Amino acid sequence: MEFDELHRLYLEAKERHPGMLLLLRQGDWYDAYGDDARTLGKALGYAASTWRDANTIGFHANDLESSLRKLLHAGHRVAICDQIQDPAPRGAEVNRIVTPGYGVDVPRQPTLFDLFD
């Protein structure tokens, strides 16, 4: 997907979730743009890089939970947005919101007791 299209999707999702740091999943990466990129970079200790007219920064999807912990510890509210593809990209929607008061919803590991349910 072209940068301009990704940026448009990001801005549309950001408009629907004001006051939140928005992360847009692009393949194996989560990206943030503009002011969110600077906020994300500062909270995670990254330097934002310039890509065309807008700042963008991202991290690998494997780092999502550890990055969320850092962001929540810094007091940020985070909206996580995935692209909608069926089969072609057609938009993006927020499918998860985490806040400092709510915490990170880490997937639960099965326990021995689950065998007896």
Summary of the structure (lengths in Angstrom):
residues: 117
radius of gyration: 15.5
end to end distance: 45.0
largest distance: 56.9
contacts: 301
relative contact order: 0.18
helix: 37%
strand: 33%
